Amino acid sequence: IALVSARSRVSAAEPSLIYVSNARASLSAVTAARHHLIFGRRGAGKTALLVEARRSAQDSGAITAWVNVQTLRREDPRRIVLYTISKILEGVVTRGDSLAPSHPANIAVSKAYTQVLDMLNEQENSEREVVQLVPRIHAALQRFLEITGLTLYVFLDDFYYVPRAEQPGILDLLHGITRDTKVWLKVASIKHLTRSWISSPPTGLQTGQDADVIDLDVTLQAPQQAGEFLETVLAGYARTVGISSLSRIFSRAALDRLVLASGGVPRDYMVLAVSAVTRAQQRPSARQVG
């Protein structure tokens, strides 16, 4: 109970205790050289997937940038773009030892980084300033990554906190700095709260063209598959505290009911499992969750 309560929510600072890839998402797909929109309900495992993808990318030697959009939800859309660019350039600057300090590519990235930080120190930024910044950032990133042979992954978590009307514009500017470079956007959001593209004028990331979609929602259309995935996650937590098998504390009927009750959402499944154990403890002589 204590373990699930403490570790049911994943963050960049607190990765999954046990990461289990579901049938719809593999790390190889998420870390591919492609922009991705990762959709799933709250608790479906979007952050867990991004955290694992970032770890995998870092292990392969890539540069990574992480932005939790929730912390920027009250900011102007232009400043959200600036904050994201600052994180991207920060990651590149930390890998500046790949080139001599006096190399023009290093100098260009450092100057661009300084300019972005200066802009963020201002009270507000005009749309013209941010738009004019995009080609400069693009050129600096393109040259640095071409010379060093490095790849850069940008992870945007909880993107649905941005108002839908502002989302295509933000994605469009970020897409602009990544064109023809080895910079890949990985955007996690809730599908019905997301608008990634408007057709006139063409703005944002168009699914199927600019970006692929990964859908993490394990629906009850395939209850056996959902159940197997969720039980694997719960069993991993159980083994960590010395419970060798879920059957020691859950009846088969209880595990099946948990899948239906949670709607196939991993976090809800874990929380309901803990609640069920607590309730069972209150029953006299209970041997299992029923």
PAZAPA-4460 file (N, C-alpha, C; in steps of 0.05 Angstrom, whole numbers, plus 32768, in hexadecimal, padded with zeros to 4 digits):
% residues 290
    n_x    n_y    n_z   ca_x   ca_y   ca_z    c_x    c_y    c_z   seq   type   mol
   8011   7FE8   8000   8000   8000   8000   8011   8019   8000     1      I     A
   8026   8019   8011   8037   8030   8013   8047   8035   7FF9     2      A     A
   8050   801F   7FED   8060   8021   7FD5   804F   802D   7FBE     3      L     A
   8037   8022   7FB9   8026   802C   7FA4   801E   8049   7FA9     4      V     A
   8018   804F   7FC2   8010   806A   7FC8   8026   807E   7FC2     5      S     A
   803F   8076   7FC7   8055   8088   7FC3   805F   8089   7FA6     6      A     A
   805A   8073   7F97   8067   8072   7F7D   8053   806F   7F66     7      R     A
   8039   8074   7F6A   8025   8071   7F55   8026   8087   7F41     8      S     A
   8032   809E   7F48   8034   80B5   7F36   8051   80B8   7F2E     9      R     A
   8056   80B9   7F14   8071   80BB   7F09   8077   80D8   7F01    10      V     A
   8090   80E0   7F05   8099   80FA   7EFC   80B5   80F8   7EF1    11      S     A
   80BF   810E   7EE7   80DB   810E   7EDD   80EE   8109   7EF3    12      A     A
   80E7   8112   7F0B   80F9   810E   7F23   80F5   80F3   7F2F    13      A     A
   80DE   80E6   7F2B   80D8   80CC   7F37   80CE   80B9   7F22    14      E     A
   80E0   80AA   7F15   80D8   8098   7EFF   80C8   8080   7F0A    15      P     A
   80BE   8070   7EF7   80AE   8059   7EFF   80BE   8046   7F10    16      S     A
   80B1   803B   7F24   80BE   8025   7F34   80C3   800E   7F22    17      L     A
   80AF   8006   7F13   80B1   7FF1   7EFF   80A3   7FFB   7EE6    18      I     A
   80B2   7FFD   7ED0   80A6   8006   7EB7   809F   7FEE   7EA6    19      Y     A
   8086   7FED   7E9E   807B   7FD8   7E8D   8070   7FE5   7E74    20      V     A
   807B   7FDE   7E5D   8071   7FE9   7E44   8058   7FDA   7E3B    21      S     A
   8043   7FEA   7E35   802B   7FDC   7E2C   802C   7FD6   7E0E    22      N     A
   8018   7FC8   7E04   8019   7FBF   7DE9   8019   7FD6   7DD4    23      A     A
   8011   7FED   7DDD   800E   8004   7DCA   8027   8016   7DC9    24      R     A
   8039   8012   7DDB   8050   8024   7DDD   806A   8015   7DE4    25      A     A
   807E   8018   7DD4   8098   800D   7DDA   80AC   8023   7DDA    26      S     A
   80C1   8020   7DEA   80D6   8035   7DEB   80E3   8039   7DD0    27      L     A
   80E5   8024   7DC0   80F2   8026   7DA6   80E1   8039   7D94    28      S     A
   80C7   8038   7D97   80B5   8049   7D87   80B8   8066   7D90    29      A     A
   80B8   806A   7DAA   80B8   8085   7DB5   80D2   8093   7DB0    30      V     A
   80E8   8084   7DB0   8102   8090   7DAC   810B   8090   7D8F    31      T     A
   80F8   8089   7D7D   80FF   808A   7D61   8103   80A7   7D57    32      A     A
   8111   80AA   7D41   8116   80C4   7D36   80FD   80CF   7D28    33      A     A
   80EB   80D7   7D38   80D0   80E0   7D2F   80C3   80F1   7D45    34      R     A
   80B4   8105   7D3D   80A4   8113   7D50   808D   8101   7D59    35      H     A
   8085   8102   7D73   8070   80F2   7D7D   805C   8102   7D8E    36      H     A
   8043   80FC   7D8B   802E   8105   7D9E   8025   80ED   7DAD    37      L     A
   8029   80ED   7DC8   8023   80D6   7DD9   8009   80DD   7DE8    38      I     A
   7FF4   80CE   7DE2   7FDA   80D4   7DEE   7FD3   80BF   7E03    39      F     A
   7FC4   80C7   7E17   7FBA   80B5   7E2B   7FAC   80C4   7E41    40      G     A
   7F99   80B7   7E4E   7F8B   80C4   7E64   7F9E   80C9   7E7B    41      R     A
   7F95   80D9   7E8E   7FA6   80DD   7EA6   7FA9   80C2   7EB4    42      R     A
   7FC2   80BC   7EBA   7FC9   80A3   7EC7   7FCE   808C   7EB3    43      G     A
   7FCD   8092   7E99   7FD1   807C   7E86   7FEF   8075   7E82    44      A     A
   8001   8085   7E8C   801D   807E   7E8A   802D   808F   7E76    45      G     A
   8023   80A7   7E6F   8031   80B8   7E5C   804C   80C2   7E68    46      K     A
   804B   80CC   7E80   8064   80D5   7E8D   8078   80BE   7E91    47      T     A
   806D   80A7   7E99   807F   8090   7E9D   808D   8089   7E83    48      A     A
   807E   808A   7E6D   808A   8083   7E53   809F   8098   7E4B    49      L     A
   8099   80B2   7E4F   80AD   80C7   7E49   80C6   80C4   7E5A    50      L     A
   80C2   80BF   7E73   80DA   80BC   7E85   80EC   80A5   7E7C    51      V     A
   80DF   808F   7E75   80EF   8078   7E6B   80FC   807E   7E51    52      E     A
   80EE   808C   7E3F   80F9   8094   7E25   8111   80A7   7E29    53      A     A
   810E   80BA   7E3B   8125   80CC   7E41   813D   80BD   7E4B    54      R     A
   8138   80AA   7E5D   814F   809A   7E68   815C   808A   7E51    55      R     A
   814C   807E   7E40   8157   806F   7E2A   8167   8081   7E17    56      S     A
   815C   8099   7E11   816A   80AB   7DFF   8184   80B4   7E0B    57      A     A
   8185   80BA   7E25   819D   80C3   7E33   81B2   80AC   7E32    58      Q     A
   81A8   8094   7E37   81BB   807D   7E37   81C8   8079   7E1B    59      D     A
   81BA   8081   7E06   81C5   807F   7DEB   81D7   8097   7DE4    60      S     A
   81D9   80AA   7DF6   81EB   80C1   7DF1   81DD   80D9   7DE6    61      G     A
   81C2   80D9   7DE3   81B4   80EF   7DD8   81B1   8106   7DED    62      A     A
   81AB   811E   7DE3   81A5   8135   7DF4   8187   8134   7DF9    63      I     A
   817F   813B   7E11   8162   813B   7E17   815B   8156   7E25    64      T     A
   8142   815E   7E20   8137   8175   7E2E   811B   816D   7E38    65      A     A
   8115   8174   7E51   80FC   816C   7E5D   80ED   8186   7E66    66      W     A
   80D3   8188   7E5E   80C3   819E   7E66   80A8   8194   7E70    67      V     A
   80A1   819A   7E89   8087   8193   7E93   8075   81AC   7E8F    68      N     A
   8062   81AA   7E7D   8053   81C1   7E74   8040   81CB   7E8A    69      V     A
   803A   81BA   7E9E   8028   81C3   7EB3   8034   81DB   7EC2    70      Q     A
   804E   81DB   7EC6   805B   81F2   7ED4   8059   820B   7EC4    71      T     A
   8054   820A   7EAA   8053   8221   7E98   8036   8228   7E90    72      L     A
   8022   821B   7E9C   8007   821E   7E93   7FFC   823B   7E95    73      R     A
   8007   824B   7EA7   7FFE   8267   7EAA   800E   827A   7E99    74      R     A
   8022   8270   7E8B   8033   8281   7E7B   8026   8287   7E5F    75      E     A
   802F   829D   7E54   8028   82A4   7E39   8033   828E   7E26    76      D     A
   8025   8286   7E11   802F   8272   7DFE   804A   8278   7DF3    77      P     A
   8050   8291   7DEE   806B   8298   7DE4   8081   8291   7DF8    78      R     A
   807B   8295   7E11   808E   828F   7E26   8091   8271   7E2B    79      R     A
   807C   8262   7E26   807E   8245   7E27   8092   823B   7E12    80      I     A
   8090   8247   7DFA   80A4   8241   7DE5   80C0   8248   7DEE    81      V     A
   80C3   8260   7DFA   80DE   8268   7E03   80E9   8256   7E19    82      L     A
   80D8   824F   7E2C   80E1   823C   7E41   80EA   8222   7E35    83      Y     A
   80DB   8218   7E22   80E2   81FF   7E15   80FC   8201   7E06    84      T     A
   80FF   8217   7DF7   8118   821B   7DE8   8130   821D   7DFC    85      I     A
   812B   822A   7E13   8141   822D   7E26   814A   8212   7E31    86      S     A
   8137   81FF   7E35   813E   81E4   7E3E   814D   81D5   7E28    87      K     A
   8144   81D9   7E0F   8152   81CC   7DF9   816F   81D5   7DF7    88      I     A
   8173   81F0   7DF8   818E   81FB   7DF5   819F   81F4   7E0E    89      L     A
   8192   81F3   7E25   81A1   81EB   7E3E   81AD   81D0   7E3B    90      E     A
   819D   81BD   7E2F   81A7   81A2   7E2B   81BE   81A2   7E17    91      G     A
   81BC   81B3   7E02   81D1   81B4   7DEE   81EB   81C0   7DFA    92      V     A
   81E7   81D5   7E09   81FE   81E3   7E16   820E   81D0   7E28    93      V     A
   81FF   81BF   7E36   820D   81AC   7E48   821D   8197   7E39    94      T     A
   8218   8194   7E1F   8227   8182   7E0E   823B   8191   7DFD    95      R     A
   8240   81AA   7E04   8253   81BA   7DF4   826F   81B0   7DF4    96      G     A
   8276   819D   7E07   8291   8192   7E07   8295   8180   7DEF    97      D     A
   8280   817B   7DDF   8283   816B   7DC6   8293   817A   7DB1    98      S     A
   8295   8194   7DB4   82A4   81A5   7DA2   82B6   81B8   7DB2    99      L     A
   82CA   81C3   7DA5   82DB   81D7   7DB2   82CB   81EF   7DBA   100      A     A
   82D0   81FB   7DD1   82C1   8213   7DDA   82C0   8229   7DC6   101      P     A
   82D5   822B   7DB6   82D6   8241   7DA2   82C9   823A   7D87   102      S     A
   82BE   8222   7D85   82B2   8219   7D6C   8299   822B   7D67   103      H     A
   8295   8234   7D4E   827E   8245   7D48   8263   8239   7D4F   104      P     A
   8260   821F   7D4D   8247   8212   7D54   8241   8214   7D72   105      A     A
   8256   8211   7D82   8254   8214   7D9F   824D   8231   7DA6   106      N     A
   825A   8243   7D9A   8255   8260   7D9F   8239   8268   7D98   107      I     A
   822F   825E   7D81   8214   8264   7D78   81FF   825A   7D8B   108      A     A
   8203   8242   7D95   81EF   8237   7DA9   81F0   8246   7DC3   109      V     A
   8208   824D   7DCC   820B   825C   7DE5   81FE   8278   7DE3   110      S     A
   8202   8285   7DCD   81F6   82A0   7DC9   81D8   829E   7DC7   111      K     A
   81CE   828A   7DB9   81B1   8286   7DB8   81A5   8280   7DD3   112      A     A
   81B2   8270   7DE3   81A9   826A   7DFE   81A8   8283   7E0F   113      Y     A
   81BD   8293   7E0D   81BD   82AC   7E1D   81A6   82BF   7E14   114      T     A
   81A1   82C0   7DFA   818C   82D1   7DF0   8171   82C8   7DFB   115      Q     A
   816C   82AE   7DFB   8152   82A4   7E04   814F   82A9   7E22   116      V     A
   8164   82A6   7E32   8163   82AC   7E4F   815D   82C9   7E54   117      L     A
   8169   82DA   7E43   8165   82F7   7E46   8147   82FD   7E40   118      D     A
   813C   82F0   7E2C   8120   82F5   7E25   810E   82EC   7E3B   119      M     A
   8114   82D5   7E48   8104   82CB   7E5E   8105   82DD   7E76   120      L     A
   811B   82EC   7E79   811D   82FF   7E8F   810D   8318   7E8C   121      N     A
   8102   831C   7E73   80F1   8333   7E6E   80D5   832D   7E78   122      E     A
   80C5   8341   7E7E   80AA   833E   7E88   8098   8330   7E74   123      Q     A
   809B   8337   7E5B   808B   832A   7E45   809B   832B   7E2B   124      E     A
   8092   831A   7E19   80A0   8318   7DFF   808B   831A   7DE9   125      N     A
   8092   8328   7DD4   8080   832B   7DBD   8081   8313   7DAC   126      S     A
   806C   830E   7D9D   806B   82F8   7D8A   8081   82FB   7D75   127      E     A
   8086   8313   7D6C   809A   8318   7D57   80B5   830F   7D61   128      R     A
   80BC   8316   7D7A   80D6   830E   7D85   80DA   82F0   7D85   129      E     A
   80C5   82E1   7D8D   80C7   82C4   7D8F   80C9   82B8   7D73   130      V     A
   80B8   82C2   7D61   80B8   82B8   7D45   80D3   82BC   7D38   131      V     A
   80DF   82D3   7D3C   80F9   82D9   7D30   8110   82C8   7D3D   132      Q     A
   810B   82BE   7D55   811F   82AE   7D62   8121   8292   7D56   133      L     A
   810B   8288   7D4B   810A   826D   7D42   8120   8266   7D2D   134      V     A
   8123   8276   7D18   8138   826F   7D04   8154   826E   7D10   135      P     A
   8159   8280   7D23   8174   8281   7D2F   8179   8267   7D40   136      R     A
   8165   8260   7D50   8168   8247   7D60   816A   822F   7D4E   137      I     A
   815A   822E   7D39   815C   8218   7D26   8177   8215   7D1A   138      H     A
   8183   822C   7D11   819D   822B   7D05   81B3   8222   7D18   139      A     A
   81B1   822B   7D31   81C5   8224   7D45   81C3   8206   7D4C   140      A     A
   81AB   81FC   7D50   81A7   81E0   7D56   81B0   81CE   7D3F   141      L     A
   81A8   81D6   7D27   81AE   81C6   7D0F   81CC   81C2   7D0C   142      Q     A
   81DB   81D8   7D0E   81F7   81D7   7D0A   8205   81C7   7D20   143      R     A
   81FD   81CC   7D39   820A   81BD   7D50   8205   819F   7D4D   144      F     A
   81EC   8197   7D48   81E6   817B   7D47   81F2   816D   7D2E   145      L     A
   81F4   817B   7D18   8201   8170   7D00   821E   816B   7D05   146      E     A
   822C   817D   7D12   8249   817B   7D17   824E   8165   7D2B   147      I     A
   823E   8165   7D41   8244   8151   7D57   8238   8136   7D52   148      T     A
   8224   8134   7D40   8216   811B   7D3B   8203   8113   7D51   149      G     A
   81FD   8126   7D63   81EB   8120   7D79   81CD   8122   7D71   150      L     A
   81BC   8116   7D81   819F   8118   7D7D   8193   8124   7D96   151      T     A
   817E   8133   7D93   8171   8141   7DA9   8154   813A   7DAB   152      L     A
   814B   8131   7DC3   812F   812B   7DC8   8123   813F   7DDB   153      Y     A
   810C   814A   7DD3   80FE   815E   7DE3   80E4   8151   7DEE   154      V     A
   80E2   814E   7E08   80CB   8142   7E15   80B9   8157   7E21   155      F     A
   80A1   8159   7E17   808D   816D   7E21   8077   815D   7E2F   156      L     A
   8077   815E   7E49   8063   814E   7E59   804B   8160   7E60   157      D     A
   8034   8154   7E62   801B   8161   7E6A   8015   8179   7E58   158      D     A
   8017   8176   7E3E   8013   818C   7E2C   7FF6   8196   7E2C   159      F     A
   7FE3   8185   7E35   7FC7   818C   7E35   7FC1   81A3   7E48   160      Y     A
   7FD4   81AB   7E59   7FCF   81C2   7E6A   7FCF   81DD   7E5B   161      Y     A
   7FDA   81DD   7E43   7FD9   81F4   7E31   7FBD   81F6   7E25   162      V     A
   7FB0   820D   7E24   7F96   820F   7E17   7F97   8205   7DFA   163      P     A
   7F83   81F6   7DF2   7F83   81E9   7DD7   7F87   81FE   7DC1   164      R     A
   7F7D   8215   7DC4   7F80   8229   7DAE   7F9D   8232   7DAA   165      A     A
   7FAD   822F   7DC0   7FC9   8238   7DBE   7FDC   8221   7DB6   166      E     A
   7FD3   8209   7DB7   7FE4   81F2   7DB3   7FF1   81F1   7D97   167      Q     A
   7FE1   81F4   7D81   7FEE   81F3   7D66   8004   8207   7D63   168      P     A
   8000   8220   7D6D   8014   8234   7D6A   802E   822D   7D78   169      G     A
   802C   8223   7D90   8044   821B   7D9F   8053   8204   7D91   170      I     A
   8044   81F0   7D88   8050   81D9   7D7A   805C   81E2   7D60   171      L     A
   8050   81F6   7D53   805A   8200   7D39   8076   820D   7D3C   172      D     A
   8079   821D   7D51   8092   822A   7D56   80A8   8216   7D5D   173      L     A
   80A1   8202   7D6E   80B4   81EE   7D76   80BB   81DC   7D5E   174      L     A
   80A7   81D6   7D4D   80AC   81C7   7D35   80BF   81D6   7D22   175      H     A
   80BC   81F1   7D22   80CE   8201   7D11   80EB   81FF   7D18   176      G     A
   80F1   81FC   7D32   810E   81FA   7D39   8119   81DE   7D36   177      I     A
   8107   81CA   7D30   8110   81AF   7D2E   8112   81A5   7D11   178      T     A
   8107   81B5   7CFE   8107   81AC   7CE2   8123   81A6   7CD8   179      R     A
   8126   818F   7CCA   813F   8187   7CBE   8156   8185   7CD2   180      D     A
   814F   817F   7CEB   8164   817B   7D00   815D   8161   7D0E   181      T     A
   8170   8157   7D1E   816C   813F   7D2E   8161   8147   7D49   182      K     A
   814C   8157   7D49   813E   815E   7D61   8121   8153   7D5F   183      V     A
   8119   8143   7D73   8100   8135   7D72   80EE   813C   7D8A   184      W     A
   80D6   8145   7D84   80C2   814C   7D98   80B2   8134   7DA1   185      L     A
   80AF   8131   7DBB   809F   811C   7DC7   808B   8129   7DD9   186      K     A
   8073   812C   7DD1   805F   813C   7DDE   8049   812A   7DEB   187      V     A
   8047   812A   7E05   8033   811A   7E13   801B   812B   7E1A   188      A     A
   8003   8121   7E14   7FEB   8131   7E19   7FD2   811E   7E1B   189      S     A
   7FBB   812B   7E20   7FA2   811C   7E1F   7F94   8123   7E05   190      I     A
   7F8C   810F   7DF7   7F83   8113   7DDB   7F6D   8127   7DD8   191      K     A
   7F58   8124   7DE8   7F41   8136   7DE4   7F46   8152   7DEE   192      H     A
   7F5D   8157   7DFB   7F64   8172   7E04   7F7A   817D   7DF3   193      L     A
   7F80   8170   7DDC   7F97   8178   7DCC   7F8E   817F   7DAF   194      T     A
   7F9A   8195   7DA6   7F97   819D   7D89   7FB3   81A3   7D7F   195      R     A
   7FBE   8191   7D70   7FD9   8193   7D67   7FDC   81A1   7D4C   196      S     A
   7FC6   81A5   7D3D   7FC8   81AE   7D22   7FB0   81BD   7D19   197      W     A
   7FB4   81D3   7D0B   7F9E   81E0   7CFD   7FA7   81E2   7CDF   198      I     A
   7F94   81DE   7CCE   7F9A   81DC   7CB1   7F9D   81F6   7CA3   199      S     A
   7F90   820B   7CAD   7F91   8225   7C9E   7F95   823C   7CB1   200      S     A
   7FAD   8248   7CB0   7FC5   823F   7CA1   7FD1   8227   7CAF   201      P     A
   7FE0   8216   7CA0   7FEC   81FF   7CAC   7FFD   8206   7CC4   202      P     A
   7FF5   81FC   7CDC   8003   8204   7CF5   8003   81EC   7D08   203      T     A
   801B   81E6   7D13   801D   81D2   7D27   802A   81B8   7D1D   204      G     A
   8022   81A2   7D2A   802C   8187   7D22   8014   8177   7D18   205      L     A
   8016   816F   7CFF   8000   815F   7CF3   8006   8141   7CF7   206      Q     A
   7FF3   8133   7D04   7FF7   8117   7D09   7FF7   8108   7CEE   207      T     A
   8009   80F4   7CED   800B   80E4   7CD4   801E   80F1   7CC0   208      G     A
   8023   810B   7CC3   8035   8119   7CB1   804E   8122   7CC0   209      Q     A
   804A   8134   7CD3   8060   813F   7CE3   8066   812D   7CFB   210      D     A
   8052   8120   7D06   8056   8111   7D1F   8045   80F7   7D1F   211      A     A
   804F   80E3   7D2C   8040   80CA   7D31   8032   80CC   7D4C   212      D     A
   801C   80BC   7D4E   800D   80BB   7D67   8012   80A1   7D75   213      V     A
   8016   80A2   7D90   8017   808B   7DA1   8001   808E   7DB5   214      I     A
   7FEE   807B   7DB4   7FD7   807C   7DC6   7FDA   8067   7DDD   215      D     A
   7FDC   8071   7DF5   7FE1   8060   7E0C   7FC8   8056   7E19   216      L     A
   7FB1   805F   7E11   7F98   8056   7E1E   7F93   8038   7E18   217      D     A
   7F96   8029   7E2D   7F90   800C   7E2B   7F72   8009   7E30   218      V     A
   7F63   8006   7E1B   7F46   8005   7E1E   7F3C   7FEA   7E25   219      T     A
   7F23   7FE9   7E2F   7F16   7FD0   7E37   7F0B   7FC0   7E1F   220      L     A
   7F12   7FCA   7E07   7F0B   7FB9   7DEF   7F1B   7FA0   7DEF   221      Q     A
   7F32   7FA0   7DFC   7F43   7F89   7DFF   7F49   7F84   7E1C   222      A     A
   7F35   7F7B   7E2C   7F39   7F7A   7E49   7F4F   7F66   7E52   223      P     A
   7F53   7F51   7E43   7F68   7F3E   7E4B   7F83   7F4B   7E48   224      Q     A
   7F88   7F59   7E32   7FA1   7F67   7E2E   7FA5   7F7D   7E43   225      Q     A
   7F90   7F8C   7E49   7F92   7FA1   7E5D   7F98   7F94   7E78   226      A     A
   7F8A   7F7E   7E7F   7F8F   7F71   7E99   7FAB   7F67   7E9C   227      G     A
   7FB6   7F5A   7E87   7FD1   7F50   7E88   7FE5   7F66   7E8D   228      E     A
   7FE2   7F7C   7E7F   7FF4   7F93   7E82   7FF2   7F9E   7E9F   229      F     A
   7FDA   7FA3   7EA8   7FD7   7FAF   7EC3   7FE0   7F9D   7ED9   230      L     A
   7FDB   7F83   7ED6   7FE5   7F70   7EEB   8003   7F6E   7EEB   231      E     A
   8010   7F71   7ED4   802D   7F71   7ED3   8038   7F89   7EE3   232      T     A
   802B   7FA0   7EE0   8034   7FB8   7EEF   8031   7FB3   7F0D   233      V     A
   8019   7FAA   7F15   8013   7FA7   7F32   8025   7F91   7F3D   234      L     A
   802A   7F7C   7F2E   803B   7F66   7F38   8057   7F6F   7F3D   235      A     A
   8061   7F82   7F2C   807C   7F8D   7F30   807E   7F9B   7F4A   236      G     A
   806A   7FAB   7F51   8069   7FB9   7F6B   8068   7FA4   7F82   237      Y     A
   8058   7F8F   7F7E   8055   7F7B   7F93   806F   7F6D   7F99   238      A     A
   807D   7F65   7F83   8097   7F57   7F87   80AB   7F69   7F96   239      R     A
   80AA   7F83   7F92   80BC   7F95   7F9F   80BA   7F93   7FBE   240      T     A
   80A2   7F8D   7FC8   809E   7F8B   7FE5   809B   7F6E   7FEE   241      V     A
   80A4   7F5B   7FDD   80A5   7F40   7FE5   808C   7F2F   7FE1   242      G     A
   8079   7F39   7FD2   8061   7F2A   7FCC   8065   7F1C   7FB1   243      I     A
   8069   7F02   7FB1   8072   7EF3   7F9A   805D   7EF1   7F84   244      S     A
   8043   7EF1   7F8C   802E   7EEE   7F79   8016   7EFF   7F82   245      S     A
   8008   7F0A   7F6E   7FF0   7F1A   7F75   7FDA   7F09   7F81   246      L     A
   7FDA   7EEF   7F7B   7FC5   7EDD   7F85   7FC7   7EDA   7FA4   247      S     A
   7FDD   7EE2   7FB0   7FE0   7EE1   7FCD   7FCD   7EF6   7FDA   248      R     A
   7FC7   7F0B   7FCC   7FB6   7F20   7FD8   7F9D   7F27   7FC8   249      I     A
   7F9C   7F1F   7FAE   7F84   7F25   7F9E   7F78   7F0B   7F93   250      F     A
   7F5E   7F09   7F94   7F51   7EF4   7F86   7F50   7EFA   7F68   251      S     A
   7F4C   7EE5   7F58   7F4B   7EE9   7F3B   7F35   7EFC   7F33   252      R     A
   7F1E   7EF9   7F40   7F07   7F0B   7F3A   7F0E   7F28   7F41   253      A     A
   7F1D   7F2C   7F57   7F24   7F47   7F5F   7F36   7F55   7F4A   254      A     A
   7F49   7F46   7F3F   7F5B   7F51   7F2B   7F4C   7F58   7F12   255      L     A
   7F39   7F47   7F0A   7F28   7F4C   7EF3   7F17   7F65   7EF7   256      D     A
   7F0C   7F68   7F0F   7EFB   7F7F   7F15   7F0C   7F99   7F15   257      R     A
   7F24   7F97   7F1E   7F36   7FAF   7F1E   7F3A   7FBA   7F02   258      L     A
   7F3C   7FA8   7EEF   7F40   7FB1   7ED3   7F28   7FC2   7ECA   259      V     A
   7F10   7FB7   7ECF   7EF7   7FC5   7EC7   7EF4   7FDF   7ED7   260      L     A
   7EF9   7FDE   7EF1   7EF5   7FF5   7F02   7F07   800C   7EFB   261      A     A
   7F20   8006   7EF3   7F33   801A   7EEC   7F31   8024   7ED0   262      S     A
   7F20   8017   7EBF   7F1E   801F   7EA3   7F38   801A   7E94   263      G     A
   7F4A   800A   7E9F   7F63   8004   7E92   7F78   801A   7E96   264      G     A
   7F74   802D   7EA8   7F87   8042   7EAD   7F9A   8039   7EC3   265      V     A
   7FB4   8037   7EBD   7FC7   802B   7ED1   7FC7   8038   7EEC   266      P     A
   7FC7   8053   7EED   7FC8   8060   7F08   7FAE   805A   7F17   267      R     A
   7F97   805B   7F0A   7F7E   8055   7F17   7F7E   8038   7F21   268      D     A
   7F88   8026   7F11   7F8A   800A   7F18   7F9A   8006   7F32   269      Y     A
   7FB1   8014   7F33   7FC3   8011   7F4B   7FB5   801D   7F63   270      M     A
   7FA9   8034   7F61   7F9C   8041   7F78   7F84   8030   7F81   271      V     A
   7F75   8026   7F6F   7F5E   8015   7F76   7F67   7FFB   7F83   272      L     A
   7F7D   7FF0   7F7A   7F88   7FD8   7F86   7F8F   7FDC   7FA3   273      A     A
   7F9C   7FF3   7FA8   7FA4   7FF9   7FC4   7F8B   7FFD   7FD5   274      V     A
   7F77   800B   7FCA   7F5E   800F   7FD8   7F50   7FF5   7FDF   275      S     A
   7F51   7FE2   7FCB   7F45   7FC8   7FCF   7F53   7FB8   7FE5   276      A     A
   7F6D   7FBA   7FE6   7F7D   7FAC   7FFB   7F75   7FB8   8017   277      V     A
   7F73   7FD2   8018   7F6C   7FDF   8031   7F51   7FD6   803B   278      T     A
   7F3E   7FD5   8028   7F23   7FCC   802F   7F23   7FAE   8039   279      R     A
   7F33   7F9E   802B   7F34   7F81   8033   7F3F   7F7E   804E   280      A     A
   7F53   7F8F   8056   7F5F   7F8D   8070   7F4B   7F92   8086   281      Q     A
   7F35   7FA0   8080   7F21   7FA6   8094   7F0D   7F90   8099   282      Q     A
   7F0D   7F7C   8087   7EFB   7F65   8089   7F07   7F50   809C   283      R     A
   7EF7   7F46   80AF   7F02   7F31   80C1   7F0B   7F19   80B2   284      P     A
   7F23   7F0F   80B7   7F2E   7EF6   80AC   7F31   7EF6   808E   285      S     A
   7F32   7F0E   8082   7F35   7F0F   8064   7F51   7F05   805C   286      A     A
   7F52   7EF3   8048   7F6B   7EE9   803E   7F73   7EF6   8023   287      R     A
   7F5F   7F00   8015   7F64   7F0C   7FFA   7F51   7F23   7FF6   288      Q     A
   7F59   7F34   7FE3   7F46   7F48   7FD9   7F31   7F39   7FC8   289      V     A
   7F18   7F3D   7FCE   7F03   7F2E   7FC0   7EF4   7F3F   7FAD   290      G     A
***
